[in-house]
Amino acid sequence: MDLPDGYAARPATPDDVAAVCALVIAVDVEEYGEPDYEEADIRDAWGRAGFDIARDTWVVEDSDANVVGYAIAREEQPQALLQAEAFAAPGGPDLYPWLVDAVSLRAAEHAAEAGRTRAHVFNSEPNTRRAAALTCAGYSMVRVFRRMAADLDPAPPALPTLPGVSIRRPEREDLRACWTLNQESFADHFDFAPSTYDAWRSAYVDTEMYRPEYWWLAELDGRPVGLLIGQRHEDDGWVKSLGTLPSARGRGVGTALLLTAFHAFRADGFRRVGLGVDSANSSGAMALYERLGMRAGQRYDCYERTFTGT
């Protein structure tokens, strides 16, 4: 598929961070009225282990060298899966068919190496242009994710007392245990992709968004059973990951971790706390968040297409 006359595509470079971020924010504001991206998000994505910016990104410029389109495809190891995103400037030509085609060609290349690859592209509900491009390219919606948020004023409920359960901030020497806990907690979740310790660390620890003061480890009788990874997202607290071992679910561990984070965020002056959730999560996460006063907002649909190597 060709770009419109006067438009050209190339791989991103580190010098594009500000322009790409401005584009993504413009799309966010068009879709939901507020930004949902920071420059650190882009630098962290481009800096992950195994990521090749020259192979896995696309920037589209207009005749004045303005960045008006962007796509990224991240390989999730070792599972044959590409997680992709695509953004086109509001008010401009519909670049989504070209961006989706670029991601699909990369997925086909990956399938040729791996034998079979699934490509996932996320679409916000209001973005009908992206949804149409995905459907036309053979992608099908397979899952719905929601953003949830709660105000931190008034104060959240008090922390429950759980027999045998203690919550603390993990130390650096606990990171490997945190990785193990993360892998075991999410093994039964939608599209879980097991990762090596180095890959997990690259995504969660060796990043600009790493905030160890917002990590909490729950232990039951001295054994790690739950982990919450938090960070700052603009002026709000953000729960990046929350997982508990299947054997520890139903004991209030997730509630205790969340309330610990809520109180810490509030103490540090955050107005709200947010997180993303799979609306069909089998462990009942969405109901838990609602019980703690969180309400569903933005909707993001996961579109999938499978590619088979030849």
C-alpha positions as a printed NumPy array, in Angstrom:
array([[  0.   ,   0.   ,   0.   ],
       [  1.315,   3.437,  -0.948],
       [  1.293,   6.576,   1.154],
       [ -0.505,   9.676,  -0.128],
       [  1.532,  11.983,  -2.348],
       [  3.895,  14.166,  -0.347],
       [  4.208,  11.725,   2.552],
       [  7.229,   9.549,   3.296],
       [  8.02 ,   6.818,   5.82 ],
       [ 11.203,   5.86 ,   7.634],
       [ 12.273,   4.13 ,  10.86 ],
       [ 12.188,   6.222,  14.015],
       [ 15.378,   7.568,  15.567],
       [ 16.074,   8.683,  19.162],
       [ 15.694,  12.282,  17.957],
       [ 12.007,  11.603,  17.2  ],
       [ 10.913,  11.071,  20.81 ],
       [  9.357,  14.509,  21.308],
       [  7.59 ,  14.559,  17.928],
       [  6.251,  11.018,  18.307],
       [  5.025,  11.774,  21.824],
       [  3.265,  14.93 ,  20.606],
       [  1.525,  12.881,  17.907],
       [  0.373,  10.185,  20.338],
       [ -0.898,  12.818,  22.782],
       [ -2.848,  14.498,  19.974],
       [ -4.518,  11.164,  19.225],
       [ -5.207,  10.6  ,  22.947],
       [ -6.876,  14.006,  23.253],
       [ -8.984,  13.409,  20.144],
       [-10.115,  10.023,  21.483],
       [-10.701,  10.657,  25.181],
       [-10.024,  14.328,  25.858],
       [ -6.79 ,  13.916,  27.824],
       [ -3.212,  12.725,  27.248],
       [ -2.214,   9.208,  28.168],
       [  1.447,   9.178,  27.138],
       [  4.783,  10.604,  28.189],
       [  8.153,  10.81 ,  26.489],
       [  9.519,   8.337,  29.041],
       [  6.998,   5.761,  27.775],
       [  8.525,   5.998,  24.307],
       [ 12.124,   5.87 ,  25.479],
       [ 11.352,   2.865,  27.667],
       [  9.634,   1.033,  24.785],
       [ 12.541,   1.706,  22.439],
       [ 15.076,   0.709,  25.057],
       [ 13.713,  -2.739,  25.9  ],
       [ 15.973,  -5.732,  25.478],
       [ 15.803,  -7.179,  21.973],
       [ 14.01 ,  -4.174,  20.488],
       [ 15.356,  -2.924,  17.153],
       [ 14.221,   0.63 ,  16.492],
       [ 15.288,   0.423,  12.835],
       [ 13.204,  -2.701,  12.234],
       [ 10.296,  -2.304,  14.623],
       [  9.193,   1.339,  14.225],
       [  7.721,   3.43 ,  11.417],
       [  7.443,   7.213,  11.262],
       [  5.441,   8.977,   8.553],
       [  6.256,  12.591,   7.711],
       [  4.397,  15.115,   5.586],
       [  6.06 ,  17.401,   3.031],
       [  7.114,  19.777,   5.829],
       [  8.818,  16.954,   7.768],
       [  6.115,  16.942,  10.461],
       [  5.579,  13.557,  12.116],
       [  1.99 ,  12.618,  11.28 ],
       [  2.083,   8.826,  11.648],
       [  3.776,   6.315,  13.9  ],
       [  3.666,   2.573,  14.487],
       [  5.605,   0.161,  16.682],
       [  5.73 ,  -3.652,  16.863],
       [  7.299,  -5.209,  19.948],
       [  8.284,  -8.856,  19.968],
       [  7.191, -10.705,  23.098],
       [  9.677, -13.477,  23.86 ],
       [  9.708, -16.419,  23.706],
       [  6.083, -16.651,  22.572],
       [  5.473, -15.945,  18.86 ],
       [  3.581, -12.71 ,  19.494],
       [  3.942,  -9.123,  18.339],
       [  2.282,  -6.333,  20.331],
       [  1.72 ,  -3.354,  18.057],
       [  0.337,   0.174,  18.129],
       [ -0.437,   2.669,  15.37 ],
       [ -1.216,   6.397,  15.47 ],
       [ -2.195,   8.875,  12.753],
       [ -2.59 ,  12.624,  13.207],
       [ -6.18 ,  13.793,  13.733],
       [ -7.527,  15.809,  10.841],
       [ -4.975,  14.487,   8.378],
       [ -5.223,  11.807,   5.711],
       [ -6.151,   8.321,   6.846],
       [ -2.736,   6.737,   7.319],
       [ -4.037,   3.788,   9.32 ],
       [ -4.256,   1.363,   6.362],
       [ -0.573,   1.984,   5.588],
       [  0.494,   1.74 ,   9.255],
       [ -1.438,  -1.5  ,   9.784],
       [  0.07 ,  -2.881,   6.581],
       [  3.586,  -2.046,   7.844],
       [  2.936,  -3.858,  11.119],
       [  1.463,  -6.83 ,   9.241],
       [  4.508,  -7.117,   6.983],
       [  6.715,  -7.165,  10.08 ],
       [  4.501,  -9.883,  11.578],
       [  4.824, -11.931,   8.382],
       [  8.626, -11.616,   8.618],
       [  8.479, -12.756,  12.22 ],
       [  6.3  , -15.71 ,  11.243],
       [  8.859, -16.73 ,   8.652],
       [ 11.417, -16.931,  11.476],
       [  9.177, -18.374,  14.205],
       [  6.848, -20.533,  12.079],
       [  3.72 , -18.848,  13.378],
       [  3.046, -15.396,  14.799],
       [  0.037, -13.639,  16.237],
       [ -0.037,  -9.874,  15.917],
       [ -2.03 ,  -7.817,  18.406],
       [ -2.942,  -4.197,  17.725],
       [ -4.855,  -2.205,  20.33 ],
       [ -7.565,   0.235,  19.329],
       [ -9.371,   2.766,  21.485],
       [-13.117,   2.546,  21.055],
       [-13.637,   6.04 ,  19.538],
       [-10.997,   5.519,  16.827],
       [-13.156,   4.218,  13.999],
       [-10.439,   4.804,  11.368],
       [ -7.992,   2.47 ,  13.071],
       [-10.699,  -0.131,  13.706],
       [-11.743,  -0.068,  10.051],
       [ -8.143,  -0.469,   8.859],
       [ -7.62 ,  -3.44 ,  11.161],
       [-10.824,  -5.134,  10.046],
       [ -9.986,  -4.607,   6.37 ],
       [ -6.526,  -6.096,   6.971],
       [ -7.979,  -9.306,   8.398],
       [ -7.733,  -8.594,  12.111],
       [-10.525,  -9.614,  14.507],
       [-11.341,  -8.191,  17.926],
       [-10.541, -10.807,  20.572],
       [-10.537,  -8.972,  23.897],
       [-11.724,  -5.79 ,  25.593],
       [ -9.583,  -3.924,  28.096],
       [-10.712,  -1.027,  30.288],
       [ -8.978,   1.767,  32.099],
       [-10.237,   2.159,  35.647],
       [ -9.687,   5.037,  38.037],
       [-10.588,   6.21 ,  41.521],
       [-10.283,   9.535,  43.281],
       [ -8.012,   9.507,  46.325],
       [-10.008,  12.132,  48.182],
       [-11.646,  11.186,  50.483],
       [ -9.128,   8.738,  51.871],
       [ -9.374,   5.11 ,  50.754],
       [-10.608,   2.485,  53.248],
       [ -8.262,   1.341,  55.974],
       [ -5.971,  -1.581,  55.272],
       [ -7.412,  -4.94 ,  56.36 ],
       [ -5.616,  -7.125,  58.861],
       [ -4.851, -10.487,  57.279],
       [ -3.556, -13.288,  59.495],
       [ -0.1  , -14.374,  58.396],
       [  0.132, -11.731,  55.636],
       [  2.715,  -8.961,  55.634],
       [  3.387,  -6.308,  53.003],
       [  6.705,  -4.594,  52.414],
       [  8.696,  -2.887,  49.702],
       [ 10.971,  -5.39 ,  47.96 ],
       [ 14.722,  -4.857,  48.089],
       [ 17.043,  -5.177,  45.104],
       [ 17.891,  -8.706,  46.184],
       [ 14.174,  -9.573,  45.956],
       [ 13.912,  -8.768,  42.244],
       [ 14.435, -12.326,  41.063],
       [ 11.716, -13.504,  43.461],
       [  9.478, -10.728,  42.094],
       [ 10.066, -11.978,  38.558],
       [  9.182, -15.549,  39.553],
       [  6.066, -14.331,  41.331],
       [  5.038, -12.236,  38.325],
       [  5.412, -15.191,  35.965],
       [  3.43 , -17.57 ,  38.172],
       [  0.702, -15.029,  38.937],
       [ -0.048, -14.28 ,  35.294],
       [  0.449, -17.746,  33.797],
       [ -3.327, -18.306,  33.612],
       [ -4.155, -14.84 ,  32.246],
       [ -5.097, -13.924,  28.696],
       [ -2.171, -14.037,  26.293],
       [  0.473, -14.432,  28.967],
       [  3.942, -14.578,  27.408],
       [  6.595, -16.047,  29.734],
       [  9.798, -14.028,  29.795],
       [ 13.346, -14.452,  30.954],
       [ 14.498, -12.564,  34.011],
       [ 16.56 , -10.2  ,  31.853],
       [ 13.585,  -9.424,  29.58 ],
       [ 11.293,  -8.846,  32.572],
       [ 13.876,  -6.617,  34.228],
       [ 14.27 ,  -4.626,  31.006],
       [ 10.519,  -3.968,  30.951],
       [  9.949,  -3.218,  34.639],
       [ 13.2  ,  -2.203,  36.324],
       [ 15.741,  -0.816,  33.867],
       [ 13.406,   1.957,  32.716],
       [ 12.789,   5.636,  33.352],
       [  9.394,   4.766,  34.83 ],
       [ 10.858,   2.485,  37.524],
       [  9.755,   3.75 ,  40.934],
       [ 10.826,   1.267,  43.655],
       [  8.977,   3.319,  46.277],
       [  5.733,   2.177,  44.618],
       [  6.497,  -1.547,  44.598],
       [  4.982,  -3.79 ,  47.282],
       [  5.521,  -7.46 ,  47.978],
       [  2.955,  -9.481,  49.932],
       [  4.137, -12.495,  51.901],
       [  2.04 , -15.207,  53.49 ],
       [  3.843, -16.851,  56.383],
       [  7.097, -15.55 ,  54.909],
       [  6.424, -16.827,  51.361],
       [  5.945, -14.286,  48.488],
       [  2.362, -14.533,  47.201],
       [  1.552, -11.124,  45.68 ],
       [  3.24 ,  -8.225,  43.93 ],
       [  2.074,  -4.73 ,  43.027],
       [  4.189,  -2.611,  40.685],
       [  3.242,   1.036,  40.735],
       [  4.553,   4.193,  39.16 ],
       [  3.732,   7.823,  38.574],
       [  1.665,   8.609,  35.48 ],
       [  1.594,  12.362,  34.915],
       [ -0.082,  13.671,  38.108],
       [ -1.729,  10.384,  39.077],
       [ -0.676,   7.135,  40.651],
       [ -0.638,   4.166,  38.311],
       [ -0.792,   0.436,  39.024],
       [  1.28 ,  -1.087,  36.237],
       [  0.914,  -4.666,  37.436],
       [ -0.891,  -6.512,  40.22 ],
       [ -0.679, -10.259,  40.595],
       [ -1.255, -12.885,  43.258],
       [ -0.466, -16.575,  43.161],
       [ -3.536, -18.71 ,  42.357],
       [ -3.093, -20.512,  45.693],
       [ -3.354, -17.183,  47.564],
       [ -6.379, -15.74 ,  45.777],
       [ -9.53 , -15.127,  47.766],
       [ -7.586, -14.247,  50.926],
       [ -7.672, -10.461,  50.489],
       [ -4.054, -10.168,  49.361],
       [ -4.918,  -8.184,  46.226],
       [ -7.141,  -5.838,  48.239],
       [ -4.394,  -5.251,  50.795],
       [ -1.804,  -4.517,  48.087],
       [ -4.104,  -2.088,  46.311],
       [ -5.052,  -0.218,  49.479],
       [ -1.386,  -0.011,  50.46 ],
       [ -0.664,   1.616,  47.096],
       [ -3.705,   3.908,  47.285],
       [ -2.662,   5.289,  50.668],
       [  0.94 ,   5.773,  49.531],
       [ -0.143,   7.585,  46.366],
       [ -2.447,   9.834,  48.381],
       [  0.295,  10.613,  50.898],
       [  2.507,  11.715,  48.001],
       [ -0.113,  14.124,  46.701],
       [ -1.649,  12.156,  43.849],
       [ -5.254,  13.069,  43.071],
       [ -6.254,   9.81 ,  41.391],
       [ -5.096,   6.282,  40.841],
       [ -5.595,   4.29 ,  37.668],
       [ -4.89 ,   0.926,  36.084],
       [ -5.737,  -1.187,  33.066],
       [ -7.693,  -4.435,  33.262],
       [ -8.817,  -7.237,  31.013],
       [-12.612,  -7.021,  31.275],
       [-12.876, -10.809,  30.98 ],
       [-10.222, -11.521,  33.607],
       [-11.039, -14.91 ,  35.101],
       [ -9.782, -14.026,  38.584],
       [-12.466, -11.37 ,  39.107],
       [-10.078,  -8.416,  39.051],
       [-12.621,  -5.964,  37.664],
       [-15.097,  -6.707,  40.455],
       [-12.33 ,  -6.23 ,  43.032],
       [-11.445,  -2.827,  41.631],
       [-15.084,  -1.768,  41.608],
       [-15.442,  -2.759,  45.272],
       [-12.568,  -0.394,  46.047],
       [-14.308,   2.507,  44.344],
       [-12.714,   2.321,  40.898],
       [-14.861,   2.962,  37.858],
       [-14.359,   1.845,  34.268],
       [-13.534,   4.518,  31.716],
       [-11.664,   4.265,  28.44 ],
       [-12.129,   1.112,  26.397],
       [ -9.305,  -0.461,  24.38 ],
       [-10.013,  -3.387,  22.063],
       [ -7.365,  -5.976,  21.219],
       [ -7.379,  -6.976,  17.545],
       [ -5.589, -10.14 ,  16.461],
       [ -4.382, -11.702,  13.229],
       [ -2.387, -14.907,  12.877],
       [  0.459, -15.198,  10.395],
       [  1.949, -18.506,   9.301],
       [  5.493, -18.836,   8.02 ],
       [  6.155, -20.409,   4.629]])
